[in-house]
Structures are given as C-alpha cells and as structure tokens.
Amino acid sequence: MKRGRSESPSSSAPPPSSSRFKSNPEGDSQFLEDDTTRNFARKVADHYSRRTNQTLEEREASPIIHLKKLNNWIKSVLIQLYARPDDAVLDLACGKGGDLIKWDKARIGYYVGIDIAEGSIEDCRTRYNGDADHHQRRKKFSFPSRLLCGDCFEVELDKILEEDAPFDICSCQFAMHYSWTTEARARRALANVSALLRPGGVFIGTMPDANVIIKKLREAEGLEIGNSVYWIRFGEEHSHKKFKSSSPFGIEYVFHLEDAVDCPEWIVPFNIFKSLAEEYDLELVFVKNSHEFVHEYMKKPEFVELMRRLGALGDGSQDQSTLSADEWEAAYLYLSFVLRKRGESDGAQRRGRRKNGKMNLSKDDVLYIDN
Ligand SMILES: C[S@@+](CC[C@H](N)C(=O)[O-])C[C@H]1O[C@@H](n2cnc3c(N)ncnc32)[C@H](O)[C@@H]1O
C-alpha cells in the first residue's frame, strides 16, 4: 500500500470577513507572498526534521534541561486543567509527540496529531507505538490515534478531518507563531481550529509573548536581545523598533534557543490574535505570561507536586541543580492561552468519530497532505 496522500486540498482564501489589515506594506504580488511563505514553512519544517531524538543522557546534559522541564510542566498543567476522560484531541504541530504521555495521563479517548516536519511525525509514530525511548520502554498508550504530515496553517483541515470531528480539545504548543507569516495563514489556522472544535470545546496553546520580546528589543541598544541560552535578532528593516497595528503579520525575527530552536519566527501581537480568534467564534478564557502562569499554578499543591516530579526546579533536595536565571528569563518570552469555542456542547456530537484511529500506526497509516 502506498503511503496515504490526501486527494484534495489546495487551500483557498480562508473565511470570514474582509481584512482590516494591510496585508503587505511593500505591495508585493500575492504570488510572491505565497512563494515566500512556502519557503519559510519549508525552512521551519527542515529545521525541526533535522533535530534527531536525544538519548536520556543527552537530554539531561542539555543547557536548557530545566527550561524544557518547566515548559513540560506548563503544558501538563494546561492539559490537566482542560482535558476530560474520553476527550477527542487535535494536536496541531504535535512535533515528536512529546505530549503523548500527558494526554495518556488525562485518559483521553482519541488523538489526532499533525506536523509539517516528516522527521518529527516519524518520531511521533514510533513513540506512539512504544518503539522509541529505549531507556523508558513504556506500556502502550490507551487511546487510538491518527497522524498527518502537512502544513496545518495552509490546508483546509476541516475537510480532511471531517469524519474525525468534532474535537473536544485542540492544542497547539509552541507553534502558533509559525502561522503568523501572513494574514491568510493566521486566518486559516484559526478557521481550522474553529471548524474542528465542538461548541464549548477548548483551544489551549503556548507561543512567544510579543509584548515581552518588543519591550526587550526597545530596551536593547541594537536589534538583538538574549543571554547565554537564547538570542533573538531582528532585521535592519525594524531599526525604528516601531510596529504598526495596521500591519501585524509577517514581522519576522530569528530565534536561537540553545540546543532547541534555530529558525525564523513571527511576532504575534496578542490583542490582534484575540480579536481575530473572536471572528472565528473563539473567545478568550485567559492569557498568561509563563512567569505569571508559574506563580499562579504553583499555589496549587497538585501542581507543586507535579513540578517536583518533573524536576524543573530541582527535586527540593540540597545541591540539586535548578533552573538558571538565564533559563528563567527565557521562560519569560512565552505565554499560555486558552480559548473556548462559542456555544453549548451537544452530547450527540460525540458519536461517529474515531473510526480512523488505530492502536498501532504503520508508516502507511500516516496521511501526507500536499498544499
Ligand atoms: C517548538 S516545536 C513544538 C512541538 C510540540 N508541539 C511540543 O510542544 O513538543 C514546533 C513544531 O511546530 C511545527 N510546525 C511549524 N510550522 C508548522 C506548520 N505550518 N504546520 C504544522 N506544523 C508546523 C514544527 O515542525 C515543530 O514540530
């Protein structure tokens, strides 16, 4: 059998509403914009595909191991707060499946993951099957799943996942900013989420905090900010350090995070994100910078215990290494958000989905989607 490739979707202009924004201040043609956007998406995909799975020893030796653990804690808290047993989950930009165990602990009923990077989806597949993590061989996951490889900010996912929808939760962790290259992509991303969530369903995510990045940039002498674990560099076109709210898309910078990321990213002004999401019936429940998030949820004993187990702040014993000041500053670059799809849930909507899921995924089971 050939590896699955989706028949349809060449993406059309995403709905709804005419734009309130100047889509391209330089007045480039739509063709050029599409082409550049694809190149950027490919660059991001190649970057993540190249990143191989680390062994447990390599992971523990990472200069940002505590930051990684802190980010895992934040994602675990979000999942524990919003996932319910038997939920159907859509994980946009799922990467190597680093959240599979978190979803398993929440006892979800169905998981669909999609990522643009072929290498990451392959790692996710082997991890789901229990073939990865030789050090940590684990029992099989208890939910059926389905994996897709494609650009989830470009294709009409609602058509591709029609039989699987509606989902109770959509998650997009550390990736939503890759949709902010153009207004069309940002809209497609939100249109996909909205079309696939049931009324009352939630959209949870994490992404860079544009307010923090821009504040730091303005405080810096040049166009670069950073410390020993990260740097962010803006191009000369941003030397005035002013960002017009009428052109909120395509504001690019290069992000380097030691042992993790090295690729172009895009500013997401949260107020624009929030009002665009509202156009797609997604209402803000909360947004919190990671520092605020940690302070707030570390007041709850169950999450303190989870933090201790994950070891982001050390395990509480003396001489135990902990998050460095530079890692804590890098954590400040991110925020978490929760949006809810307008409307009331209808219990009957739970029927008829998940039949595409499997308990073991072969290479042929991965659906490759062309833009
Ligand atoms: C920082 S990683 C996060 C992975 C995962 N969500 C996690 O938290 O472990 C960002 C991921 O976004 C994916 N990505 C970037 N642009 C994408 C796109 N247009 N469509 C699907 N995935 C995308 C990358 O391939 C990468 O796996």
The ligand as an ORCA input file, in Angstrom:
! r2SCAN-3c Opt
* xyz 0 1
  C       8.772     24.043     19.121
  S       8.134     22.687     18.245
  C       6.802     22.175     19.315
  C       6.380     20.744     19.122
  C       5.288     20.257     20.087
  N       4.067     20.992     19.920
  C       5.781     20.326     21.520
  O       5.307     21.181     22.268
  O       6.612     19.499     21.873
  C       7.276     23.463     16.920
  C       6.650     22.477     15.949
  O       5.833     23.194     15.031
  C       5.887     22.501     13.806
  N       5.374     23.378     12.743
  C       5.873     24.569     12.375
  N       5.125     25.085     11.356
  C       4.144     24.189     11.107
  C       3.079     24.139     10.173
  N       2.895     25.125      9.305
  N       2.239     23.067     10.175
  C       2.450     22.048     11.049
  N       3.455     22.030     11.946
  C       4.284     23.097     11.987
  C       7.357     22.139     13.681
  O       7.614     21.156     12.720
  C       7.649     21.693     15.120
  O       7.419     20.310     15.283
*
